[in-house]
C-alpha cells in the first residue's frame, strides 16, 4: 500500500506502513520501520535501526539514523525511535544511541524540528518540542514536553531542560533549565519564566502566581539552590511548583542555571 518513487531505494528488510510515500531519490535502509502514512519528501536518508511514527513528514536532505558523531561508538547495534506526527525539516539530522548511553535516542510526538537542527546520540526528547533552525542538541540531553529552543542555540551534553521551558535564539545552554524557565543571552542566563507559554496553554492564574512566587524564592532565598527548592517543596500546594521542585531534586549530571547566574 506504500507509494515508492522509481528513483528511490528501499532495501530488502525495510518495513513500510500503509499509505507511506517515499519520494524521489530517497534511501531507506534494511532495518528501518516507517509507520502508517509517513512521508519522505525527496533526497531523504533513513538508515540504521530506526523507527518513525505515523504521519511524520521528513523534508529533503534530512539524514535520520546515521551513526553517532561520537568517537566512543564502535558499531554496536543501537536505535533511534521517533514518535508520530513530527515535522522534520530540510537538512535536519538525528542519530541513534550508543552503548554507553543506554542505546536508544528517543523523540516524542508532534514535534517540529526545523532546517539544519541536530539531535545527537542518546537524547530523550519529549512531545511537542520545537527546535528552530540550526539548533544543536548534544549527546545524552533530556528535553521534556513543550520545550522550545530558539534558532542557532546549542545545548551542552547531559543537560536537562524541564517541561515548558523556552530558550532564546543564539543561546549557549551549559546547565539544567528548570521547568517553565526562560533562558536567554549568549551565555545562557535564567531570566524568568515562560509566562507567554503558560498563558497560551491555559494555565490558571493562581498557578502562574504561585510559579512567580516560587521563582522569586529560588532567586532570593537563603541557602543553596537545592536548599531553596527543598523548602519550596515543603510549602507549596501547586502541582506546577511541585514539578520544579522534583526536577531540581532529581538526578542530574550538570549543575543548574539559577536566577541571575
Backbone as JSON, one array per atom type, in Angstrom:
{
  "sequence": "XXXXXXXXXXXXXXXXXXXXXXXXXXXXXXXXXXXXXXXXXXXXXXXXXXXXXXXXXXXXXXXXXXXXXXXXXXXXXXXXXXXXXXXXXXXXXXXXXXXXXXXXXXXXXXXXXXXXXXXXXXXXXXXXXXXXXXXXXXXXXXXXXXXXXXXXXXXXXXXXXXXXXXXXXXXXXXXXXXXXXXXXXXXXXXXXXXXXXXXXXXXXXXXXXXXXXXXXXXXXXXXXXXXXXXXXXXXXXXXXXXXXXXXXXXXXXXXXXXXXX",
  "N": [[0.82, -1.22, 0.0], [2.17, 1.17, 0.12], [3.61, 4.04, -1.55], [6.25, 4.28, -3.65], [8.73, 6.1, -5.13], [10.17, 5.7, -8.37], [12.88, 6.28, -8.48], [13.79, 6.02, -5.93], [15.46, 4.16, -3.3], [14.66, 1.39, -1.54], [15.72, -0.75, 0.74], [15.86, -4.36, 0.94], [14.07, -5.82, 3.63], [13.33, -3.51, 4.98], [10.45, -1.99, 6.46], [7.41, -0.74, 5.52], [4.66, 1.2, 6.38], [1.06, 1.33, 5.93], [-0.01, 3.45, 3.37], [2.34, 4.95, 3.21], [4.64, 7.3, 1.75], [7.34, 7.45, -0.31], [9.57, 9.53, -1.59], [11.26, 10.98, -4.53], [14.61, 9.86, -5.07], [15.15, 9.07, -2.47], [16.59, 7.16, 0.25], [16.19, 4.22, 1.99], [17.03, 2.24, 4.65], [17.77, -1.27, 5.51], [16.87, -1.97, 8.1], [14.92, -0.24, 8.8], [11.81, 1.03, 10.0], [8.86, 2.33, 8.94], [6.05, 4.04, 10.02], [2.44, 4.08, 9.53], [1.38, 6.14, 6.86], [3.63, 7.77, 6.83], [5.69, 10.24, 5.34], [8.32, 10.7, 3.13], [9.86, 13.27, 1.67], [11.8, 14.02, -0.53], [15.11, 12.98, -1.54], [15.84, 12.07, 1.01], [17.55, 10.42, 3.63], [17.15, 7.55, 5.46], [18.29, 5.44, 7.83], [19.98, 2.71, 9.56], [18.9, 1.18, 12.73], [16.04, 2.24, 12.88], [12.98, 3.71, 13.79], [10.08, 5.31, 12.65], [7.31, 7.17, 13.55], [3.75, 7.19, 12.85], [2.37, 9.32, 10.3], [4.38, 11.18, 10.3], [6.37, 13.64, 8.69], [9.11, 13.98, 6.59], [11.48, 16.16, 5.36], [13.32, 17.33, 2.39], [16.73, 16.22, 2.13], [17.23, 15.64, 4.77], [18.88, 13.61, 7.21], [18.48, 10.71, 8.8], [19.07, 8.61, 11.46], [21.69, 7.9, 10.94], [25.07, 6.88, 11.91], [26.24, 7.64, 15.27], [27.88, 10.76, 16.1], [30.26, 10.29, 17.69], [33.23, 9.51, 19.14], [33.57, 7.3, 20.72], [31.83, 5.43, 19.82], [31.51, 2.21, 18.48], [30.32, 0.78, 16.48], [28.26, -0.71, 17.58], [24.98, -2.21, 17.89], [22.49, -0.01, 17.96], [19.63, 2.18, 18.53], [17.14, 4.4, 17.04], [14.25, 5.99, 17.88], [11.41, 7.47, 16.76], [8.56, 9.41, 17.32], [5.05, 9.99, 16.54], [3.55, 12.07, 13.99], [5.44, 14.08, 13.63], [7.33, 16.87, 12.31], [9.99, 17.05, 10.31], [12.4, 18.99, 9.19], [14.26, 20.41, 6.35], [17.57, 19.21, 5.9], [17.88, 18.45, 8.54], [19.32, 16.45, 11.18], [19.44, 13.35, 12.9], [20.6, 11.17, 15.34], [21.2, 7.71, 16.29], [21.38, 5.92, 19.5], [24.13, 5.19, 21.82], [26.17, 2.54, 23.14], [27.17, 3.2, 25.67], [25.35, 5.08, 26.51], [22.88, 4.03, 26.94], [21.73, 3.17, 24.6], [19.55, 4.01, 23.05], [18.14, 6.62, 21.22], [15.46, 8.75, 21.68], [12.52, 10.23, 20.48], [9.68, 12.2, 20.91], [6.18, 12.81, 20.23], [4.52, 14.9, 17.76], [6.36, 16.95, 17.27], [8.37, 19.74, 16.05], [11.02, 20.09, 14.02], [13.21, 22.15, 12.86], [14.89, 23.45, 9.88], [18.16, 22.24, 9.46], [18.55, 21.52, 12.11], [19.86, 19.54, 14.86], [19.91, 16.46, 16.53], [21.59, 14.68, 18.84], [23.26, 11.58, 19.79], [21.65, 9.34, 22.09], [19.84, 11.14, 23.19], [16.83, 12.21, 24.84], [13.83, 13.19, 23.91], [10.92, 15.04, 24.42], [7.3, 15.36, 23.92], [5.8, 17.58, 21.52], [7.93, 19.31, 21.15], [9.89, 22.02, 19.97], [12.45, 22.75, 17.83], [14.21, 25.34, 16.59], [15.64, 26.75, 13.56], [18.81, 25.35, 12.89], [19.53, 24.58, 15.46], [21.46, 22.85, 17.88], [21.49, 19.9, 19.67], [23.26, 18.33, 22.04], [24.84, 15.14, 22.9], [23.1, 12.8, 25.05], [21.25, 14.51, 26.2], [18.22, 15.68, 27.83], [15.13, 16.75, 26.87], [12.19, 17.87, 28.0], [8.54, 17.7, 27.66], [7.0, 20.14, 25.49], [9.05, 21.99, 25.21], [10.82, 24.76, 23.82], [13.38, 25.71, 21.65], [15.32, 28.33, 20.63], [16.56, 29.69, 17.49], [19.82, 28.81, 16.22], [20.92, 28.09, 18.63], [22.71, 26.23, 21.19], [22.79, 23.23, 23.07], [24.44, 21.87, 25.73], [26.04, 18.66, 26.23], [24.46, 16.15, 28.27], [22.72, 17.89, 29.55], [19.61, 18.76, 31.12], [16.42, 19.91, 30.18], [13.65, 21.33, 31.48], [10.06, 20.71, 31.44], [8.07, 22.77, 29.34], [9.87, 24.88, 29.21], [11.59, 27.68, 27.71], [14.05, 28.62, 25.39], [15.96, 31.21, 24.3], [17.02, 32.57, 21.07], [20.37, 32.14, 19.7], [21.74, 31.22, 21.99], [23.75, 29.75, 24.49], [23.54, 26.84, 26.27], [24.53, 25.44, 29.16], [23.94, 24.24, 31.54], [21.4, 22.64, 33.61], [17.95, 23.43, 33.01], [15.21, 24.76, 34.68], [11.77, 23.54, 34.83], [9.46, 25.42, 32.87], [11.11, 27.58, 32.71], [12.74, 30.58, 31.48], [15.28, 31.18, 29.31], [17.92, 33.1, 28.17], [20.27, 35.18, 26.33], [23.73, 35.21, 25.31], [25.39, 33.61, 27.0], [23.59, 32.03, 28.3], [21.44, 32.72, 30.46], [19.25, 32.27, 33.22], [16.38, 33.87, 33.07], [13.85, 34.36, 34.0], [10.4, 33.31, 33.81], [8.6, 31.27, 31.46], [6.2, 32.86, 30.68], [4.44, 33.58, 28.64], [4.15, 31.16, 27.24], [2.93, 29.62, 29.26], [0.47, 30.97, 29.59], [-0.61, 30.65, 27.04], [-1.13, 27.94, 27.07], [-3.22, 27.83, 28.74], [-2.91, 27.78, 31.52], [-3.95, 28.16, 34.85], [-4.54, 31.33, 36.46], [-3.94, 31.42, 39.21], [-2.03, 29.39, 39.46], [0.01, 30.43, 37.88], [0.66, 32.69, 39.37], [1.6, 31.4, 41.66], [3.86, 30.14, 40.58], [5.41, 32.37, 39.9], [5.94, 33.42, 42.45], [7.4, 31.27, 43.46], [9.64, 31.33, 41.8], [10.82, 33.73, 42.61], [11.5, 33.04, 45.22], [13.37, 31.03, 44.74], [15.28, 32.61, 43.57], [16.07, 34.48, 45.53], [16.08, 33.43, 48.07], [17.44, 32.01, 51.18], [20.43, 29.99, 51.59], [21.62, 27.16, 49.57], [20.81, 26.57, 46.07], [19.47, 24.11, 45.86], [18.67, 23.84, 48.53], [16.81, 25.94, 48.76], [14.9, 25.05, 46.93], [14.09, 22.72, 48.21], [12.86, 23.7, 50.56], [10.83, 25.1, 49.33], [9.31, 23.0, 48.29], [8.23, 22.0, 50.63], [6.41, 23.9, 51.29], [4.59, 24.46, 49.25], [1.45, 24.03, 47.47], [0.95, 23.83, 44.86], [0.76, 22.1, 41.84], [2.35, 22.71, 39.66], [4.5, 24.15, 40.72], [5.49, 22.12, 42.34], [6.41, 20.43, 40.35], [8.7, 21.79, 39.45], [10.24, 21.65, 41.81], [10.6, 18.85, 42.07], [12.08, 18.39, 39.77], [14.45, 19.84, 40.29], [15.38, 18.46, 42.51], [15.89, 16.0, 41.43], [17.91, 13.44, 39.77], [20.95, 14.46, 38.25], [23.5, 15.27, 35.84], [24.68, 17.64, 35.58], [25.13, 21.02, 36.85], [22.78, 23.63, 37.82], [21.18, 26.19, 35.86], [20.71, 29.14, 37.47], [18.59, 31.76, 38.84], [19.72, 34.88, 37.76], [22.24, 33.86, 37.25]],
  "CA": [[0.0, 0.0, 0.0], [3.03, 2.35, 0.08], [3.99, 4.56, -2.86], [7.69, 4.47, -3.68], [9.16, 6.65, -6.41], [11.05, 4.78, -9.1], [14.3, 6.61, -8.24], [14.13, 5.76, -4.52], [15.99, 2.84, -2.95], [14.18, 0.82, -0.29], [16.46, -2.0, 0.82], [15.1, -5.5, 1.47], [14.0, -5.85, 5.09], [12.63, -2.32, 5.46], [9.0, -2.17, 6.59], [6.69, 0.5, 5.24], [3.27, 1.1, 6.77], [0.02, 1.65, 4.96], [-0.1, 4.84, 2.93], [3.62, 5.66, 3.19], [5.11, 7.87, 0.5], [8.81, 7.59, -0.38], [9.73, 10.38, -2.76], [12.42, 10.78, -5.41], [16.0, 9.81, -4.62], [15.29, 8.72, -1.06], [17.25, 5.9, 0.55], [15.64, 3.64, 3.2], [17.86, 1.1, 4.98], [17.08, -2.55, 5.71], [16.3, -2.11, 9.44], [14.03, 0.9, 9.04], [10.37, 0.81, 10.09], [8.09, 3.55, 8.76], [4.66, 3.85, 10.4], [1.42, 4.42, 8.53], [1.28, 7.48, 6.31], [4.88, 8.54, 6.88], [6.07, 10.76, 4.03], [9.68, 11.17, 2.89], [9.61, 14.15, 0.53], [12.76, 13.63, -1.57], [16.51, 13.06, -1.11], [15.92, 11.79, 2.45], [18.22, 9.18, 4.03], [16.75, 6.95, 6.73], [19.12, 4.25, 7.9], [20.15, 2.16, 10.9], [17.74, 0.61, 13.4], [15.27, 3.47, 13.06], [11.53, 3.65, 13.67], [9.44, 6.62, 12.52], [5.9, 7.01, 13.85], [2.75, 7.51, 11.83], [2.06, 10.68, 9.83], [5.55, 12.06, 10.33], [6.83, 14.09, 7.38], [10.54, 14.29, 6.58], [11.7, 17.03, 4.21], [14.52, 16.98, 1.63], [18.12, 16.23, 2.59], [17.38, 15.21, 6.16], [19.57, 12.33, 7.4], [17.88, 10.17, 10.01], [19.54, 7.29, 11.87], [23.1, 7.62, 10.64], [25.81, 6.53, 13.12], [26.52, 8.79, 16.14], [29.12, 11.52, 15.99], [30.87, 10.03, 19.0], [34.41, 8.68, 18.89], [33.47, 6.06, 21.51], [30.95, 4.49, 19.13], [32.28, 1.15, 17.83], [29.48, -0.01, 15.58], [27.26, -1.52, 18.28], [23.61, -2.07, 17.38], [21.68, 0.89, 18.78], [18.42, 2.53, 17.78], [16.51, 5.71, 17.06], [12.8, 5.82, 17.86], [10.77, 8.76, 16.54], [7.12, 9.26, 17.5], [4.08, 10.27, 15.49], [3.13, 13.42, 13.58], [6.53, 15.05, 13.68], [7.76, 17.54, 11.09], [11.46, 17.08, 10.33], [12.62, 19.84, 8.03], [15.4, 20.2, 5.49], [18.94, 19.09, 6.42], [17.93, 18.02, 9.95], [20.0, 15.17, 11.43], [19.11, 12.69, 14.17], [21.47, 10.0, 15.48], [20.81, 6.71, 17.29], [22.11, 5.92, 20.76], [25.4, 4.48, 21.96], [26.14, 1.54, 24.21], [27.41, 3.86, 26.95], [24.27, 6.0, 26.86], [21.6, 3.33, 27.01], [21.48, 2.51, 23.32], [18.36, 4.49, 22.34], [17.71, 8.01, 21.13], [14.0, 8.69, 21.61], [11.89, 11.5, 20.17], [8.25, 12.04, 21.15], [5.17, 13.08, 19.2], [4.05, 16.25, 17.43], [7.46, 17.91, 17.32], [8.8, 20.46, 14.85], [12.48, 20.16, 14.02], [13.37, 23.0, 11.69], [16.0, 23.19, 8.98], [19.52, 22.2, 9.99], [18.64, 21.16, 13.54], [20.58, 18.28, 15.1], [19.7, 15.75, 17.79], [22.7, 13.74, 18.94], [23.07, 10.25, 20.36], [21.15, 9.08, 23.45], [18.94, 12.17, 23.69], [15.45, 11.85, 25.12], [13.11, 14.39, 23.54], [9.51, 14.85, 24.74], [6.26, 15.7, 22.96], [5.54, 18.98, 21.15], [9.17, 20.08, 21.23], [10.23, 22.78, 18.78], [13.83, 23.2, 17.64], [14.23, 26.29, 15.49], [16.7, 26.47, 12.59], [20.22, 25.17, 13.23], [19.74, 24.25, 16.88], [22.21, 21.61, 18.11], [21.29, 19.27, 20.97], [24.38, 17.4, 22.18], [24.51, 13.8, 23.37], [22.59, 12.47, 26.39], [20.38, 15.56, 26.74], [16.8, 15.41, 28.02], [14.22, 17.88, 26.69], [10.86, 17.42, 28.36], [7.45, 18.15, 26.79], [6.67, 21.55, 25.24], [10.25, 22.85, 25.2], [11.15, 25.48, 22.59], [14.76, 26.17, 21.61], [15.44, 29.32, 19.57], [17.5, 29.44, 16.41], [21.27, 28.91, 16.37], [21.32, 27.82, 20.02], [23.33, 24.94, 21.44], [22.58, 22.67, 24.4], [25.59, 21.05, 26.11], [25.74, 17.26, 26.55], [23.95, 15.77, 29.59], [21.83, 18.91, 30.12], [18.17, 18.54, 31.14], [15.59, 21.1, 30.05], [12.37, 20.95, 32.04], [8.84, 20.89, 30.66], [7.56, 24.11, 29.12], [10.9, 25.92, 29.2], [11.9, 28.28, 26.41], [15.43, 29.08, 25.27], [16.04, 32.21, 23.24], [17.98, 32.35, 19.99], [21.79, 32.46, 19.91], [22.0, 30.99, 23.41], [24.52, 28.56, 24.87], [22.97, 26.29, 27.5], [25.52, 24.51, 29.69], [23.44, 23.64, 32.78], [19.98, 22.28, 33.59], [16.96, 24.51, 32.99], [14.03, 24.34, 35.43], [10.51, 23.61, 34.08], [8.83, 26.72, 32.63], [12.11, 28.64, 32.75], [13.08, 31.39, 30.31], [16.73, 31.31, 29.24], [18.36, 33.89, 27.03], [21.61, 35.78, 26.35], [24.71, 34.27, 24.75], [25.9, 32.66, 27.99], [22.5, 31.24, 28.84], [21.03, 33.15, 31.8], [17.86, 32.03, 33.6], [15.96, 35.27, 33.16], [12.45, 34.44, 34.38], [9.54, 32.18, 33.47], [7.97, 31.3, 30.14], [4.83, 33.26, 31.01], [3.61, 33.53, 27.43], [3.81, 29.76, 27.01], [1.96, 29.19, 30.28], [-0.83, 31.56, 29.28], [-1.13, 30.02, 25.82], [-1.63, 26.6, 27.4], [-4.4, 27.95, 29.59], [-2.62, 27.55, 32.93], [-4.76, 29.05, 35.7], [-3.85, 32.5, 37.02], [-3.42, 31.09, 40.54], [-0.8, 28.62, 39.29], [1.05, 31.33, 37.39], [1.07, 33.48, 40.53], [2.43, 30.53, 42.51], [5.14, 29.95, 39.9], [6.17, 33.6, 40.04], [6.43, 33.47, 43.83], [8.42, 30.24, 43.6], [10.85, 31.81, 41.13], [11.43, 34.73, 43.49], [12.12, 32.35, 46.35], [14.57, 30.37, 44.23], [16.26, 33.64, 43.24], [16.48, 35.34, 46.62], [16.03, 32.78, 49.37], [18.7, 31.67, 51.83], [20.96, 28.66, 51.35], [21.93, 26.78, 48.2], [19.66, 26.45, 45.18], [18.72, 22.91, 46.28], [18.04, 24.14, 49.82], [15.62, 26.77, 48.5], [13.9, 24.18, 46.29], [13.56, 21.79, 49.23], [11.92, 24.45, 51.38], [9.68, 25.4, 48.48], [8.5, 21.8, 48.24], [7.53, 21.83, 51.9], [5.44, 24.96, 51.49], [3.69, 24.68, 48.13], [0.42, 23.08, 47.11], [0.77, 23.94, 43.41], [1.37, 21.0, 41.09], [3.36, 23.26, 38.77], [5.68, 24.41, 41.55], [6.0, 20.81, 42.73], [7.17, 19.9, 39.22], [10.03, 22.41, 39.51], [10.95, 21.08, 42.96], [11.0, 17.47, 41.75], [13.13, 18.49, 38.76], [15.69, 20.29, 40.94], [15.85, 17.43, 43.43], [16.15, 14.77, 40.69], [19.29, 13.12, 39.37], [21.49, 15.29, 37.18], [24.94, 15.22, 35.61], [25.14, 19.01, 35.47], [24.53, 21.92, 37.82], [21.59, 24.29, 37.32], [21.11, 27.62, 35.65], [19.95, 29.74, 38.58], [18.24, 33.15, 38.55], [20.83, 35.82, 37.87], [23.54, 33.23, 37.03]],
  "C": [[0.85, 1.26, 0.0], [3.29, 2.77, -1.36], [5.47, 4.93, -2.82], [8.08, 4.95, -5.07], [10.18, 5.72, -7.06], [12.52, 5.05, -8.88], [14.73, 6.34, -6.8], [14.67, 4.36, -4.35], [15.45, 2.46, -1.58], [14.78, -0.57, -0.18], [15.58, -3.12, 1.38], [15.19, -5.56, 3.0], [13.31, -4.65, 5.68], [11.13, -2.58, 5.48], [8.31, -0.82, 6.47], [5.22, 0.3, 5.56], [2.32, 1.5, 5.66], [0.03, 3.14, 4.65], [1.2, 5.62, 2.98], [3.92, 6.19, 1.8], [6.62, 8.06, 0.61], [9.11, 8.29, -1.69], [11.01, 10.13, -3.53], [13.75, 10.8, -4.67], [16.15, 9.63, -3.11], [16.01, 7.39, -0.92], [16.75, 5.42, 1.91], [16.38, 2.33, 3.48], [17.07, -0.14, 5.38], [16.47, -2.74, 7.09], [15.25, -1.05, 9.76], [12.57, 0.43, 9.09], [9.68, 2.17, 9.97], [6.63, 3.26, 9.11], [3.71, 4.27, 9.29], [1.48, 5.89, 8.16], [2.48, 8.37, 6.6], [5.2, 9.01, 5.46], [7.52, 11.22, 4.06], [9.63, 11.97, 1.6], [10.5, 13.81, -0.67], [14.16, 13.73, -0.98], [16.68, 12.88, 0.4], [16.65, 10.46, 2.65], [17.69, 8.76, 5.39], [17.46, 5.61, 6.82], [19.22, 3.77, 9.35], [18.88, 1.52, 11.42], [16.85, 1.78, 13.82], [13.79, 3.2, 12.86], [10.99, 5.08, 13.6], [7.94, 6.43, 12.63], [4.99, 7.58, 12.78], [2.6, 9.01, 11.59], [3.2, 11.67, 10.04], [5.96, 12.4, 8.91], [8.29, 14.51, 7.5], [10.86, 15.0, 5.27], [13.08, 16.78, 3.58], [15.83, 17.17, 2.38], [18.28, 16.02, 4.09], [18.07, 13.84, 6.18], [19.2, 11.8, 8.78], [18.44, 8.79, 10.29], [20.95, 6.95, 11.5], [23.89, 7.52, 11.94], [26.13, 7.78, 13.94], [27.84, 9.47, 15.84], [29.86, 11.48, 17.32], [32.03, 9.08, 18.77], [34.4, 7.38, 19.68], [32.59, 5.02, 20.83], [31.79, 3.51, 18.32], [31.42, 0.24, 16.98], [28.46, -0.88, 16.27], [25.86, -1.23, 17.73], [22.79, -1.22, 18.35], [20.55, 1.43, 17.92], [18.02, 3.99, 17.95], [15.01, 5.5, 16.92], [12.16, 7.21, 17.82], [9.26, 8.55, 16.59], [6.31, 9.71, 16.3], [3.94, 11.77, 15.23], [4.21, 14.49, 13.77], [6.75, 15.68, 12.31], [9.27, 17.73, 11.19], [11.9, 17.78, 9.05], [13.98, 19.6, 7.38], [16.73, 20.18, 6.26], [19.0, 18.79, 7.92], [18.65, 16.68, 10.05], [19.64, 14.67, 12.82], [19.88, 11.39, 14.23], [20.92, 9.0, 16.48], [21.68, 6.78, 18.53], [23.47, 5.26, 20.66], [25.28, 3.49, 23.11], [26.31, 2.2, 25.58], [26.3, 4.78, 27.4], [22.9, 5.35, 26.93], [21.13, 2.74, 25.7], [20.31, 3.04, 22.52], [18.3, 6.01, 22.38], [16.21, 7.97, 20.9], [13.43, 10.1, 21.44], [10.38, 11.3, 20.23], [7.39, 12.38, 19.95], [5.0, 14.58, 18.96], [5.13, 17.32, 17.54], [7.68, 18.6, 15.99], [10.3, 20.68, 14.96], [12.9, 20.86, 12.74], [14.71, 22.74, 10.99], [17.34, 23.25, 9.7], [19.64, 21.85, 11.45], [19.26, 19.77, 13.69], [20.24, 17.74, 16.48], [20.72, 14.63, 17.85], [22.29, 12.45, 19.65], [22.54, 10.29, 21.79], [20.29, 10.2, 24.02], [17.54, 11.6, 23.91], [14.62, 13.14, 24.97], [11.61, 14.14, 23.73], [8.58, 15.2, 23.59], [6.2, 17.21, 22.74], [6.77, 19.88, 21.34], [9.41, 20.78, 19.9], [11.71, 23.16, 18.84], [13.84, 24.09, 16.4], [15.51, 26.05, 14.66], [18.09, 26.42, 13.22], [20.48, 25.09, 14.73], [20.49, 22.93, 16.97], [21.97, 21.13, 19.54], [22.34, 18.17, 21.11], [23.92, 16.09, 22.83], [24.0, 13.75, 24.8], [21.68, 13.54, 26.98], [18.95, 15.05, 26.9], [16.05, 16.73, 27.84], [12.82, 17.37, 26.96], [9.8, 18.05, 27.45], [7.39, 19.67, 26.68], [7.86, 22.5, 25.36], [10.4, 23.5, 23.83], [12.58, 25.97, 22.69], [14.93, 27.07, 20.4], [16.6, 29.06, 18.63], [18.95, 29.67, 16.78], [21.74, 28.72, 17.81], [21.93, 26.43, 20.13], [23.1, 24.51, 22.88], [23.69, 21.65, 24.65], [25.16, 19.63, 26.46], [25.37, 17.09, 28.02], [23.01, 16.81, 30.22], [20.38, 18.42, 30.07], [17.45, 19.88, 31.02], [14.17, 20.71, 30.43], [11.18, 21.33, 31.17], [8.44, 22.36, 30.55], [8.59, 25.22, 29.12], [11.1, 26.46, 27.79], [13.3, 28.86, 26.45], [15.5, 30.02, 24.08], [17.08, 31.86, 22.19], [19.39, 32.75, 20.38], [22.21, 32.29, 21.37], [22.77, 29.69, 23.6], [24.0, 28.09, 26.22], [23.9, 25.19, 28.01], [25.08, 23.82, 30.97], [21.94, 23.42, 32.68], [19.09, 23.51, 33.69], [15.69, 24.02, 33.68], [12.8, 24.35, 34.52], [9.97, 25.03, 34.04], [9.82, 27.88, 32.69], [12.26, 29.34, 31.41], [14.58, 31.65, 30.34], [17.07, 32.11, 27.99], [19.73, 34.49, 27.33], [22.64, 34.74, 25.91], [25.24, 33.23, 25.73], [24.79, 31.95, 28.76], [22.13, 31.6, 30.27], [19.55, 32.81, 32.03], [17.25, 33.37, 33.97], [14.5, 35.42, 33.55], [11.72, 33.17, 34.02], [8.96, 32.38, 32.07], [6.49, 31.62, 30.3], [3.92, 33.2, 29.79], [3.19, 32.09, 27.13], [2.79, 29.23, 28.0], [0.56, 29.71, 29.96], [-1.44, 30.91, 28.04], [-1.69, 28.63, 26.09], [-2.79, 26.64, 28.38], [-4.16, 27.64, 31.05], [-3.34, 28.6, 33.77], [-3.91, 30.18, 36.28], [-3.23, 32.19, 38.38], [-2.12, 30.3, 40.44], [0.33, 29.5, 38.78], [1.56, 32.22, 38.52], [1.97, 32.66, 41.45], [3.8, 30.29, 41.89], [6.01, 31.21, 40.02], [6.76, 33.73, 41.45], [7.54, 32.46, 44.05], [9.73, 30.69, 42.96], [11.57, 32.84, 41.99], [12.12, 34.08, 44.68], [13.39, 31.64, 45.92], [15.67, 31.39, 43.95], [16.86, 34.3, 44.46], [16.48, 34.68, 47.99], [17.41, 32.46, 49.92], [19.12, 30.25, 51.47], [21.25, 28.41, 49.88], [20.64, 26.7, 47.38], [18.81, 25.24, 45.56], [18.03, 23.12, 47.63], [16.75, 24.95, 49.63], [14.51, 25.92, 47.87], [13.28, 23.23, 47.3], [12.54, 22.5, 50.12], [10.65, 24.78, 50.6], [8.74, 24.2, 48.4], [7.7, 21.55, 49.5], [6.38, 22.81, 52.07], [4.36, 25.04, 50.43], [2.59, 23.63, 48.05], [0.09, 23.16, 45.62], [1.48, 22.79, 42.71], [2.48, 21.5, 40.18], [4.65, 23.57, 39.55], [6.31, 23.1, 41.99], [6.82, 20.19, 41.61], [8.58, 20.49, 39.18], [10.85, 21.81, 40.63], [11.46, 19.68, 42.63], [12.13, 17.46, 40.73], [14.46, 18.86, 39.41], [16.26, 19.19, 41.85], [16.17, 16.11, 42.73], [17.61, 14.6, 40.34], [19.72, 14.02, 38.21], [22.99, 15.08, 37.06], [25.53, 16.62, 35.45], [24.64, 19.8, 36.68], [23.35, 22.63, 37.14], [21.9, 25.73, 36.9], [20.22, 28.18, 36.75], [19.63, 31.19, 38.25], [19.42, 34.09, 38.79], [22.19, 35.2, 37.62], [24.1, 33.62, 35.67]]
}
